[in-house]
Amino acid sequence: MATDDEGGDLPALISTAEACLDDDDAAQAVGPAIRALERCRAAGDRPTAARAARLLLLAHLARGDVRGAAGDLGRKELDAAKKAGDKSAEATTLLALAETAGGQEPTEQLQRWAKDSIGLFKEIGDRKMYATALLALAGLRLKASRPEEAAKASSEATAIFRELGDKRGEAWALHAAAEAYAFDGLADEAVREARKALELLRQLGLRKAEAAELHAISRWLLLRGHAQEAIEVVNQALEILEEVYALADAREIAYWKTLVLAHTKANNTASALRAARDGFDRCEDARDKSGEGNAHLLISAVQSNSGKFGKAIRSATKATYAFEDAGNQSGRGEALCVMSRIRGRLGLFDKALRDLEEALNAFEDLGDMLGQGRALQQRSEVFMGKKDMKSALRCAVEARELFQDTKDASGEAQALLQVSTAELAGGNFERAGRAAEEAKGLFAEMDDMVGEASAELMAMATQMRSEDYDAAVKTGKRALALYREFGDRLQDEVYTMMQISIAQIMSVVKKEQAGTATEKALQDGANKAKNYAKEAIAIANSSHDPRSKGFAQYGMGYVLGVTGPYPEAMIMTVEAVGCFKECKDYQWEAAGFLLVANHHSVLSDQFGQARDLAEEVVWMAQQVSDGALEDEGWVMLDRINEARQANEQRQQKAKMAQAIQRQIVPFVQQGTQEQAPQQQTSMSAPAAQVSQARLDLGKNLTPETVAALITDLALQMIGDDVELEKDMPLMEAGLTSNTAVMFRDAIKNSIPGLKLPVTLSFDYPSVGAISEFIAEQLWSGT
């Protein structure tokens, strides 16, 4: 082997470059790798030159220099090794290309290079490099969504490194195995292997790698639902980074993101916001503008999750400015997508579409086809919110074509689900079903059971809409089997069982109406529906997950609404609404309100309460941009009105019958005739008092004082740090569906006697509009 006449021998240079890469210090690895490569070439030491070239390529890739990693260096070394017949150099260069050329070559080519290098290393008996090549292949198998093969290759590499006494290699192999297990949904196994890797890294004193492994463990703990433990572990990782780096490293923001997510999962909103701001402070101190942008997005996510949408939009806007200052067009595009998503939830569809247009332009300038595909998918969602199904379908189809061009099967399958959703909303059940089937096929090819189950549920939704309930039950059972085979998807299991129970009971109703089933068959079908709902409740109760409980109770409330007993149906549905409210799932909370309204109307003739709830559903659906749910709310309002009118007609007929009877049998007791007017006077007195109180208040108030009062009440709900202008939309300023109800109640308490609709903040979206509406009541005598 050649020696380095300036600064030691070549093995020392190679070891220095390897150690720098192991310690996550790619910048320091470049110099030694370049010097080693130059001197090996001068000395004609081709195997060591190939090794140095590999380290140089890896250093470029770790620094984010994709052009440097994907340049001609690897291919030139490969050609030279083949011409010289040097199998060691050829194997090393093939491995380098497999590890670093991902941005330029398809995954299939990378896997071929990795397998060829494995064969050559095995042939020449280099077990350490053979194990290293196995790790490269494991990573590529994982990218190709083949986690079982990735885990197998990682386990073989682990055994070889352990046999060789190479703790570094063993730690990397254990981590690779953990990644494969996590990808396959086996979070417990992932944490187990990662903790073994962590112990080895601590023995080696590789502090940065130790922090990275702790971060990985925290992510997998979150998959298991262990949010508090994840918080403790990721905090350990952050302490190491602050010890190692005086200023934040560019990758540190990912750790803060995990901490914010863990606090959010633990329902610690204040802690999540504090963590996001701490991350921002670290990035600001390091003058890392891209990091600042990502921190602003974390802050925005916390604010959005807590219903402070106005603040969330402002934070996302700050993110776009930070990314622009950093020259990070990709980050700016992602921030614009975040802004669009929030505005879509608020029903600000035109602004949301403008944000996405800017994001698309940014991704197009970068040639980022995947980014364009994601932005088009989001545009499809916004158009659905606008009920423009033609445009929604067009965007979903365009997204699918982009994912096809990039050979992104997962993205294509997700786009097909959107196509199916748009077709279903447009009433094209057959095309919706075909798109769902295509998506299911793609997920099956990728061995993605969760994706396949979601496609089955989409197909089930299509069958439900076309009233093919028996087929929907069968499809739902297939989805349930997939979730159970995958494991650890209790919430998805409960949701699917809820859907099956509803499909089952609707099948019973349809057959009963058509008269196509015996009494026994109908009873058996109803019992099956109840059994699925009961099993869902049992699973949900064991999970202690409020959303799962909400799904299970909703399903049982739906079934009992058909079969009885009706009081239990009402109790179950109200409890479901409470669960959805607890986990801030506004769409399902609204759906629960809709079912309660139905029970009030159909089962108890309480039309006033039913109407208030249905109006609340319409308003909430508009806030979360759920056009289908909004339509159901309007349909329910029509049904309630029809039921109320029918009930009034029945009551009127009953009163007429009583009047006729009174004419036939006149009063014989004088006291009864004299007491009736007194009762009438006492009944009408409160209404007169309320009316008078309102008129008196009108004399003491002015339009200016009303506007000031409304502004003050709004700020109490939103936060007094907002500059609230008269015509500013309250929902954009930060008012949420929950605080909007509180806001309406506060106005009623402050100005008694007002008649305010449940949808006040939607019908009159600003302080100015609400003030004018109230003024009209106070001074027009209405």
DAPEMO-V323413 format. One record per residue. RES is the residue in three letters. D_CENTER is the distance of its C-alpha to the mean C-alpha in whole Angstrom. Layout:
res:RES d_center:D_CENTER
res:RES d_center:D_CENTER
This chain:
res:MET d_center:55
res:ALA d_center:56
res:THR d_center:56
res:ASP d_center:54
res:ASP d_center:57
res:GLU d_center:55
res:GLY d_center:53
res:GLY d_center:54
res:ASP d_center:53
res:LEU d_center:51
res:PRO d_center:49
res:ALA d_center:49
res:LEU d_center:47
res:ILE d_center:45
res:SER d_center:44
res:THR d_center:43
res:ALA d_center:41
res:GLU d_center:39
res:ALA d_center:39
res:CYS d_center:37
res:LEU d_center:34
res:ASP d_center:34
res:ASP d_center:34
res:ASP d_center:31
res:ASP d_center:34
res:ALA d_center:34
res:ALA d_center:36
res:GLN d_center:39
res:ALA d_center:39
res:VAL d_center:39
res:GLY d_center:43
res:PRO d_center:44
res:ALA d_center:43
res:ILE d_center:44
res:ARG d_center:48
res:ALA d_center:48
res:LEU d_center:47
res:GLU d_center:50
res:ARG d_center:52
res:CYS d_center:51
res:ARG d_center:52
res:ALA d_center:55
res:ALA d_center:56
res:GLY d_center:55
res:ASP d_center:53
res:ARG d_center:51
res:PRO d_center:49
res:THR d_center:48
res:ALA d_center:47
res:ALA d_center:45
res:ARG d_center:43
res:ALA d_center:43
res:ALA d_center:42
res:ARG d_center:39
res:LEU d_center:38
res:LEU d_center:38
res:LEU d_center:36
res:LEU d_center:33
res:ALA d_center:34
res:HIS d_center:33
res:LEU d_center:30
res:ALA d_center:29
res:ARG d_center:30
res:GLY d_center:28
res:ASP d_center:31
res:VAL d_center:30
res:ARG d_center:33
res:GLY d_center:35
res:ALA d_center:34
res:ALA d_center:34
res:GLY d_center:37
res:ASP d_center:41
res:LEU d_center:41
res:GLY d_center:40
res:ARG d_center:42
res:LYS d_center:45
res:GLU d_center:45
res:LEU d_center:44
res:ASP d_center:47
res:ALA d_center:50
res:ALA d_center:49
res:LYS d_center:49
res:LYS d_center:53
res:ALA d_center:54
res:GLY d_center:53
res:ASP d_center:51
res:LYS d_center:49
res:SER d_center:47
res:ALA d_center:46
res:GLU d_center:45
res:ALA d_center:43
res:THR d_center:42
res:THR d_center:41
res:LEU d_center:39
res:LEU d_center:37
res:ALA d_center:36
res:LEU d_center:35
res:ALA d_center:33
res:GLU d_center:31
res:THR d_center:31
res:ALA d_center:31
res:GLY d_center:28
res:GLY d_center:27
res:GLN d_center:30
res:GLU d_center:31
res:PRO d_center:29
res:THR d_center:28
res:GLU d_center:31
res:GLN d_center:33
res:LEU d_center:32
res:GLN d_center:32
res:ARG d_center:35
res:TRP d_center:36
res:ALA d_center:35
res:LYS d_center:37
res:ASP d_center:40
res:SER d_center:40
res:ILE d_center:40
res:GLY d_center:43
res:LEU d_center:45
res:PHE d_center:44
res:LYS d_center:45
res:GLU d_center:48
res:ILE d_center:49
res:GLY d_center:48
res:ASP d_center:46
res:ARG d_center:44
res:LYS d_center:42
res:MET d_center:41
res:TYR d_center:40
res:ALA d_center:38
res:THR d_center:36
res:ALA d_center:36
res:LEU d_center:34
res:LEU d_center:31
res:ALA d_center:31
res:LEU d_center:31
res:ALA d_center:28
res:GLY d_center:26
res:LEU d_center:26
res:ARG d_center:26
res:LEU d_center:23
res:LYS d_center:22
res:ALA d_center:23
res:SER d_center:21
res:ARG d_center:24
res:PRO d_center:23
res:GLU d_center:26
res:GLU d_center:28
res:ALA d_center:27
res:ALA d_center:27
res:LYS d_center:31
res:ALA d_center:32
res:SER d_center:31
res:SER d_center:33
res:GLU d_center:36
res:ALA d_center:35
res:THR d_center:35
res:ALA d_center:38
res:ILE d_center:40
res:PHE d_center:39
res:ARG d_center:40
res:GLU d_center:43
res:LEU d_center:44
res:GLY d_center:43
res:ASP d_center:41
res:LYS d_center:38
res:ARG d_center:36
res:GLY d_center:36
res:GLU d_center:35
res:ALA d_center:32
res:TRP d_center:31
res:ALA d_center:31
res:LEU d_center:30
res:HIS d_center:27
res:ALA d_center:26
res:ALA d_center:27
res:ALA d_center:24
res:GLU d_center:21
res:ALA d_center:22
res:TYR d_center:22
res:ALA d_center:18
res:PHE d_center:18
res:ASP d_center:19
res:GLY d_center:17
res:LEU d_center:20
res:ALA d_center:19
res:ASP d_center:23
res:GLU d_center:25
res:ALA d_center:23
res:VAL d_center:23
res:ARG d_center:27
res:GLU d_center:28
res:ALA d_center:26
res:ARG d_center:28
res:LYS d_center:31
res:ALA d_center:30
res:LEU d_center:30
res:GLU d_center:34
res:LEU d_center:35
res:LEU d_center:34
res:ARG d_center:35
res:GLN d_center:38
res:LEU d_center:38
res:GLY d_center:37
res:LEU d_center:35
res:ARG d_center:33
res:LYS d_center:30
res:ALA d_center:29
res:GLU d_center:29
res:ALA d_center:27
res:ALA d_center:24
res:GLU d_center:25
res:LEU d_center:24
res:HIS d_center:21
res:ALA d_center:20
res:ILE d_center:21
res:SER d_center:19
res:ARG d_center:16
res:TRP d_center:17
res:LEU d_center:18
res:LEU d_center:14
res:LEU d_center:14
res:ARG d_center:17
res:GLY d_center:16
res:HIS d_center:18
res:ALA d_center:17
res:GLN d_center:20
res:GLU d_center:22
res:ALA d_center:19
res:ILE d_center:20
res:GLU d_center:24
res:VAL d_center:23
res:VAL d_center:21
res:ASN d_center:24
res:GLN d_center:27
res:ALA d_center:25
res:LEU d_center:25
res:GLU d_center:29
res:ILE d_center:30
res:LEU d_center:29
res:GLU d_center:30
res:GLU d_center:33
res:VAL d_center:33
res:TYR d_center:32
res:ALA d_center:34
res:LEU d_center:31
res:ALA d_center:28
res:ASP d_center:27
res:ALA d_center:25
res:ARG d_center:23
res:GLU d_center:23
res:ILE d_center:20
res:ALA d_center:17
res:TYR d_center:19
res:TRP d_center:18
res:LYS d_center:15
res:THR d_center:15
res:LEU d_center:17
res:VAL d_center:15
res:LEU d_center:12
res:ALA d_center:14
res:HIS d_center:16
res:THR d_center:13
res:LYS d_center:13
res:ALA d_center:16
res:ASN d_center:16
res:ASN d_center:18
res:THR d_center:17
res:ALA d_center:20
res:SER d_center:20
res:ALA d_center:17
res:LEU d_center:18
res:ARG d_center:22
res:ALA d_center:20
res:ALA d_center:18
res:ARG d_center:22
res:ASP d_center:24
res:GLY d_center:22
res:PHE d_center:23
res:ASP d_center:26
res:ARG d_center:27
res:CYS d_center:26
res:GLU d_center:28
res:ASP d_center:31
res:ALA d_center:30
res:ARG d_center:30
res:ASP d_center:27
res:LYS d_center:26
res:SER d_center:23
res:GLY d_center:22
res:GLU d_center:23
res:GLY d_center:20
res:ASN d_center:17
res:ALA d_center:18
res:HIS d_center:18
res:LEU d_center:15
res:LEU d_center:14
res:ILE d_center:16
res:SER d_center:14
res:ALA d_center:11
res:VAL d_center:13
res:GLN d_center:15
res:SER d_center:12
res:ASN d_center:11
res:SER d_center:15
res:GLY d_center:15
res:LYS d_center:18
res:PHE d_center:16
res:GLY d_center:20
res:LYS d_center:20
res:ALA d_center:16
res:ILE d_center:18
res:ARG d_center:21
res:SER d_center:19
res:ALA d_center:17
res:THR d_center:21
res:LYS d_center:22
res:ALA d_center:20
res:THR d_center:21
res:TYR d_center:25
res:ALA d_center:24
res:PHE d_center:23
res:GLU d_center:26
res:ASP d_center:28
res:ALA d_center:27
res:GLY d_center:28
res:ASN d_center:24
res:GLN d_center:23
res:SER d_center:20
res:GLY d_center:19
res:ARG d_center:20
res:GLY d_center:18
res:GLU d_center:15
res:ALA d_center:16
res:LEU d_center:17
res:CYS d_center:14
res:VAL d_center:12
res:MET d_center:15
res:SER d_center:15
res:ARG d_center:11
res:ILE d_center:13
res:ARG d_center:16
res:GLY d_center:14
res:ARG d_center:13
res:LEU d_center:17
res:GLY d_center:18
res:LEU d_center:20
res:PHE d_center:19
res:ASP d_center:22
res:LYS d_center:21
res:ALA d_center:18
res:LEU d_center:20
res:ARG d_center:22
res:ASP d_center:19
res:LEU d_center:18
res:GLU d_center:22
res:GLU d_center:22
res:ALA d_center:19
res:LEU d_center:21
res:ASN d_center:24
res:ALA d_center:23
res:PHE d_center:22
res:GLU d_center:25
res:ASP d_center:27
res:LEU d_center:26
res:GLY d_center:26
res:ASP d_center:22
res:MET d_center:22
res:LEU d_center:18
res:GLY d_center:17
res:GLN d_center:19
res:GLY d_center:17
res:ARG d_center:14
res:ALA d_center:15
res:LEU d_center:17
res:GLN d_center:14
res:GLN d_center:13
res:ARG d_center:16
res:SER d_center:16
res:GLU d_center:14
res:VAL d_center:16
res:PHE d_center:19
res:MET d_center:18
res:GLY d_center:17
res:LYS d_center:21
res:LYS d_center:22
res:ASP d_center:23
res:MET d_center:22
res:LYS d_center:25
res:SER d_center:23
res:ALA d_center:20
res:LEU d_center:21
res:ARG d_center:23
res:CYS d_center:20
res:ALA d_center:18
res:VAL d_center:22
res:GLU d_center:22
res:ALA d_center:19
res:ARG d_center:20
res:GLU d_center:23
res:LEU d_center:22
res:PHE d_center:20
res:GLN d_center:23
res:ASP d_center:25
res:THR d_center:24
res:LYS d_center:24
res:ASP d_center:20
res:ALA d_center:20
res:SER d_center:16
res:GLY d_center:15
res:GLU d_center:18
res:ALA d_center:17
res:GLN d_center:14
res:ALA d_center:16
res:LEU d_center:18
res:LEU d_center:16
res:GLN d_center:15
res:VAL d_center:19
res:SER d_center:19
res:THR d_center:17
res:ALA d_center:19
res:GLU d_center:23
res:LEU d_center:22
res:ALA d_center:21
res:GLY d_center:25
res:GLY d_center:26
res:ASN d_center:27
res:PHE d_center:26
res:GLU d_center:28
res:ARG d_center:26
res:ALA d_center:23
res:GLY d_center:24
res:ARG d_center:25
res:ALA d_center:22
res:ALA d_center:20
res:GLU d_center:23
res:GLU d_center:23
res:ALA d_center:19
res:LYS d_center:21
res:GLY d_center:23
res:LEU d_center:22
res:PHE d_center:19
res:ALA d_center:22
res:GLU d_center:24
res:MET d_center:21
res:ASP d_center:22
res:ASP d_center:18
res:MET d_center:18
res:VAL d_center:15
res:GLY d_center:15
res:GLU d_center:18
res:ALA d_center:17
res:SER d_center:14
res:ALA d_center:17
res:GLU d_center:19
res:LEU d_center:17
res:MET d_center:17
res:ALA d_center:21
res:MET d_center:22
res:ALA d_center:20
res:THR d_center:23
res:GLN d_center:25
res:MET d_center:25
res:ARG d_center:25
res:SER d_center:28
res:GLU d_center:30
res:ASP d_center:30
res:TYR d_center:29
res:ASP d_center:31
res:ALA d_center:29
res:ALA d_center:26
res:VAL d_center:27
res:LYS d_center:28
res:THR d_center:24
res:GLY d_center:22
res:LYS d_center:25
res:ARG d_center:24
res:ALA d_center:20
res:LEU d_center:21
res:ALA d_center:23
res:LEU d_center:21
res:TYR d_center:18
res:ARG d_center:22
res:GLU d_center:23
res:PHE d_center:20
res:GLY d_center:20
res:ASP d_center:18
res:ARG d_center:15
res:LEU d_center:17
res:GLN d_center:14
res:ASP d_center:14
res:GLU d_center:18
res:VAL d_center:18
res:TYR d_center:16
res:THR d_center:18
res:MET d_center:21
res:MET d_center:21
res:GLN d_center:21
res:ILE d_center:24
res:SER d_center:26
res:ILE d_center:25
res:ALA d_center:26
res:GLN d_center:29
res:ILE d_center:30
res:MET d_center:30
res:SER d_center:32
res:VAL d_center:35
res:VAL d_center:35
res:LYS d_center:35
res:LYS d_center:38
res:GLU d_center:40
res:GLN d_center:40
res:ALA d_center:41
res:GLY d_center:44
res:THR d_center:43
res:ALA d_center:42
res:THR d_center:45
res:GLU d_center:44
res:LYS d_center:44
res:ALA d_center:41
res:LEU d_center:39
res:GLN d_center:39
res:ASP d_center:38
res:GLY d_center:35
res:ALA d_center:34
res:ASN d_center:35
res:LYS d_center:32
res:ALA d_center:30
res:LYS d_center:31
res:ASN d_center:30
res:TYR d_center:27
res:ALA d_center:26
res:LYS d_center:28
res:GLU d_center:27
res:ALA d_center:23
res:ILE d_center:24
res:ALA d_center:26
res:ILE d_center:23
res:ALA d_center:21
res:ASN d_center:23
res:SER d_center:24
res:SER d_center:20
res:HIS d_center:20
res:ASP d_center:17
res:PRO d_center:17
res:ARG d_center:14
res:SER d_center:16
res:LYS d_center:19
res:GLY d_center:18
res:PHE d_center:18
res:ALA d_center:21
res:GLN d_center:23
res:TYR d_center:22
res:GLY d_center:23
res:MET d_center:26
res:GLY d_center:27
res:TYR d_center:26
res:VAL d_center:29
res:LEU d_center:31
res:GLY d_center:31
res:VAL d_center:33
res:THR d_center:35
res:GLY d_center:36
res:PRO d_center:37
res:TYR d_center:35
res:PRO d_center:35
res:GLU d_center:33
res:ALA d_center:31
res:MET d_center:30
res:ILE d_center:30
res:MET d_center:27
res:THR d_center:25
res:VAL d_center:26
res:GLU d_center:24
res:ALA d_center:21
res:VAL d_center:21
res:GLY d_center:21
res:CYS d_center:19
res:PHE d_center:16
res:LYS d_center:17
res:GLU d_center:17
res:CYS d_center:14
res:LYS d_center:13
res:ASP d_center:12
res:TYR d_center:14
res:GLN d_center:14
res:TRP d_center:15
res:GLU d_center:17
res:ALA d_center:19
res:ALA d_center:19
res:GLY d_center:21
res:PHE d_center:23
res:LEU d_center:24
res:LEU d_center:25
res:VAL d_center:27
res:ALA d_center:29
res:ASN d_center:30
res:HIS d_center:31
res:HIS d_center:33
res:SER d_center:34
res:VAL d_center:35
res:LEU d_center:36
res:SER d_center:38
res:ASP d_center:39
res:GLN d_center:37
res:PHE d_center:36
res:GLY d_center:36
res:GLN d_center:33
res:ALA d_center:32
res:ARG d_center:32
res:ASP d_center:30
res:LEU d_center:27
res:ALA d_center:27
res:GLU d_center:27
res:GLU d_center:24
res:VAL d_center:22
res:VAL d_center:23
res:TRP d_center:22
res:MET d_center:19
res:ALA d_center:18
res:GLN d_center:19
res:GLN d_center:17
res:VAL d_center:14
res:SER d_center:15
res:ASP d_center:16
res:GLY d_center:19
res:ALA d_center:19
res:LEU d_center:19
res:GLU d_center:21
res:ASP d_center:24
res:GLU d_center:24
res:GLY d_center:25
res:TRP d_center:28
res:VAL d_center:29
res:MET d_center:29
res:LEU d_center:31
res:ASP d_center:33
res:ARG d_center:34
res:ILE d_center:34
res:ASN d_center:37
res:GLU d_center:39
res:ALA d_center:39
res:ARG d_center:40
res:GLN d_center:43
res:ALA d_center:44
res:ASN d_center:44
res:GLU d_center:46
res:GLN d_center:48
res:ARG d_center:49
res:GLN d_center:50
res:GLN d_center:52
res:LYS d_center:54
res:ALA d_center:54
res:LYS d_center:56
res:MET d_center:58
res:ALA d_center:59
res:GLN d_center:60
res:ALA d_center:62
res:ILE d_center:64
res:GLN d_center:65
res:ARG d_center:66
res:GLN d_center:68
res:ILE d_center:70
res:VAL d_center:70
res:PRO d_center:70
res:PHE d_center:70
res:VAL d_center:73
res:GLN d_center:72
res:GLN d_center:73
res:GLY d_center:70
res:THR d_center:67
res:GLN d_center:68
res:GLU d_center:68
res:GLN d_center:65
res:ALA d_center:63
res:PRO d_center:63
res:GLN d_center:62
res:GLN d_center:59
res:GLN d_center:58
res:THR d_center:59
res:SER d_center:57
res:MET d_center:54
res:SER d_center:54
res:ALA d_center:54
res:PRO d_center:51
res:ALA d_center:50
res:ALA d_center:53
res:GLN d_center:52
res:VAL d_center:48
res:SER d_center:49
res:GLN d_center:52
res:ALA d_center:49
res:ARG d_center:47
res:LEU d_center:50
res:ASP d_center:51
res:LEU d_center:48
res:GLY d_center:48
res:LYS d_center:52
res:ASN d_center:50
res:LEU d_center:47
res:THR d_center:47
res:PRO d_center:44
res:GLU d_center:44
res:THR d_center:43
res:VAL d_center:41
res:ALA d_center:39
res:ALA d_center:39
res:LEU d_center:38
res:ILE d_center:35
res:THR d_center:34
res:ASP d_center:34
res:LEU d_center:32
res:ALA d_center:29
res:LEU d_center:30
res:GLN d_center:30
res:MET d_center:26
res:ILE d_center:25
res:GLY d_center:27
res:ASP d_center:30
res:ASP d_center:29
res:VAL d_center:28
res:GLU d_center:31
res:LEU d_center:30
res:GLU d_center:32
res:LYS d_center:34
res:ASP d_center:32
res:MET d_center:29
res:PRO d_center:26
res:LEU d_center:25
res:MET d_center:21
res:GLU d_center:21
res:ALA d_center:23
res:GLY d_center:21
res:LEU d_center:22
res:THR d_center:19
res:SER d_center:19
res:ASN d_center:21
res:THR d_center:23
res:ALA d_center:24
res:VAL d_center:26
res:MET d_center:27
res:PHE d_center:29
res:ARG d_center:30
res:ASP d_center:32
res:ALA d_center:33
res:ILE d_center:35
res:LYS d_center:36
res:ASN d_center:38
res:SER d_center:39
res:ILE d_center:41
res:PRO d_center:42
res:GLY d_center:43
res:LEU d_center:40
res:LYS d_center:38
res:LEU d_center:35
res:PRO d_center:32
res:VAL d_center:29
res:THR d_center:27
res:LEU d_center:29
res:SER d_center:27
res:PHE d_center:26
res:ASP d_center:29
res:TYR d_center:31
res:PRO d_center:28
res:SER d_center:30
res:VAL d_center:32
res:GLY d_center:35
res:ALA d_center:34
res:ILE d_center:34
res:SER d_center:37
res:GLU d_center:39
res:PHE d_center:38
res:ILE d_center:39
res:ALA d_center:42
res:GLU d_center:43
res:GLN d_center:43
res:LEU d_center:45
res:TRP d_center:48
res:SER d_center:48
res:GLY d_center:49
res:THR d_center:46
